[in-house]
Amino acid sequence: MTTDQITLFALFGAVFAMLLWGRFRYDLIAFSALMAGVVLGVVPTKHAFDGFGHPATLVVALVLIVSAGLVRSGAVFLITRTLVDSTRKLGAHIALMGLIGGVLSAFMNNVAALALLMPVDIQTARKAGRQPGLSLMPLSFATILGGMVTMIGTPPNIIIATIREDALGEPFHMFDFAPVGGVTAIAGLLFVAFIGWRLIPQKTDAKEAGDPMADMAQYIAELTVPDESKHIGKRVRDLYETADKNDVAILGLVRDGKRRYGTAHTTKLLAGDALVLEAAPDALDEFRAALSLDFADEKRQEALQADGDGLQVIEVVVTEDARINGKTAQAIGLGWRHRSVLMGISRSGKRITKQVRKTEVHAGDILLLLVPQERGAEITEWLGCLPLADRGLAVTDDKKVWLAIGMFAAAVAAASTGLIYLPVALGLVVVGFVLMKILPLAEIYDHISWPVVVLLGSMIPLGSALETSGGTELIAGWLIDLTQGMAPWAILTILMVVTMSLSDVLNNTATTIVAAPIGIKMAQALEVNPDPFLMAVAVAASCAFLTPIGHKNNTLILGPGGYSFGDYWRMGLPLEILVVAVSIPAILVFWPL
């Protein structure tokens, strides 16, 4: 091996190790590796930032914006509100939601498709009186499967298409993935709808199923200041230290039926004032005893309700890119910035109710937030989380719905027929959405997943350097030596299994960037058509069903479904075996060796 190859292998080894560790976010890891590659001389300085202008990076960003426009126009909710019914049997509901999710994710980013359908699925489960966990995993898997059908459904397909263009002179087109991806997705969806969901471990009650709204009454309480209290004349903020020691949050003050939230901390206490608190029962009692406060009587309860709630409880799920991911509510200033309180955390089916403001939040957690009335959406967006309640979006302008769908359909048709380059077609859709006021200009950049852009922009030059140095050819040679004497279809299967295994524990984008060039080199060494190898990598990189960390969709449902890490493989392992069993013959039929 050359010095450059050794350096690049070390860099990729470090990247994969850091991704597995999970201590730092993937975009920081990838960008740091890129900078190290430039400093060490294995990535040419003039090509260091080529990845940020690469078609794959642009298409991923544009697809996210177009997805947001389709949602904003009401197109997606037109579909779900028309078709979803909570009275259906569970199997029928899973089949229908899986079909909707699969179709949507074929034409929009599959993470965005799940984010749109997850609140609908949870609300339907609650109305039907069943656990959301019975249907969320099938929905997640369905959106992952649907993304394989078109070029824009999932980042691995976009990356594969552009790598083919760089290596062979022509990219895969929009529906080149449909024959193999479509057959595999249909087989997977049938399994999920009729068999797979029965393999999910069932929880026994709402708490175990990860429903953070269970027993909400225990969280909110009111204590009154008695006539002879030594705290009369003190400001509310003077009680914060005692409240913090007892794990109690002071939400506000009620005086004469009037609620005070924003300025409550500076208000001097009077006899008869009621403190509005968030606390578990034992913590509340300790706080009451420490300050010699009284429980609110019936008359006080009436006064508390006289001026309306003023606050609302919302549930959100933490994404990998959320502001609060890896931090505490206290660290990001949730309370003083937005007058909001983190009341509880649901993680892997378990509820955290003590020291929640000092607990580090992880991706996949459900947060139970108490926020000022009418500010729930704003605070959810500031956190970078996804709402779990039906957002109440309705179709208000039919013309814009069909205008948005028509513009997108025209772009897909033009790109599919080769009339216009896909990034340009999607760019024109974005321009059209802005000009037609379907998507506000001020919101465009909010819908781009910048960590994914940085990941792609950083990994593409590293992948190119590995290929230029002969590193991918070296790995391909090792794999061929290990499979010496096997038929090409068997080697293809092994490449797919290895790629799928990597994707289960690593970011699928990083896996694709490394595995696709290796597939091309293997095909060239075997003197066979490289397209089957690229298709195998595309399918395998997308199908990460064994763990909650292999795909963003699996991470998103972790908290809402009340799942544990080991719940995924029960349905995921037979599904991955089915994907390999179906896709290999399909690849050999549609993309002969």
Secondary structure, DSSP 8 states (H G I E B T S, - for coil): --HHHHHHHHHHHHHHHHHHH-SS-HHHHHHHHHHHHHHTTSS-GGGTTGGGGSHHHHHHHHHHHHHHHHHHHTHHHHHHHHH--TTS-HHHHHHHHHHHHHHHHHHS-HHHHHHHHHHHHHHHHHHHTS-THHHHHHHHHHHHHHTTSSTTSSHHHHHHHHHHHHHHSS---TTTTHHHHHHHHHHHHHHHHHTGGGGS---SSTTTTT-TTTTGGGTEEEEE--TT-TTTTSBGGGGHHHHHHTT-EEEEEEETTEEE-TTGGG-B--TT-EEEEE--HHHHHHHHHHHT-EE--HHHHHHHTTT---EEEEEEE--TT-TTBTS-TTTTTHHHHHS-EEEEEEETTEEE-SSGGGS-B-TT-EEEEEEETT-HHHHHHHHT-EE-S--------HHHHHHHHHHHHHHHHHHHTTSS-HHHHHHHHHHHHHHTTSS-GGGGGGGS-HHHHHHHHHHHHHHHHHHHTTHHHHHHHHHHHHTTT--HHHHHHHHHHHHHHHHHHS-HHHHHHHHHHHHHHHHHHHTS-SHHHHHHHHHHHH---SSSSSSHHHHHTTTTTT--GGGHHHHHHHHHHHHHHHHHHHHHHHS--
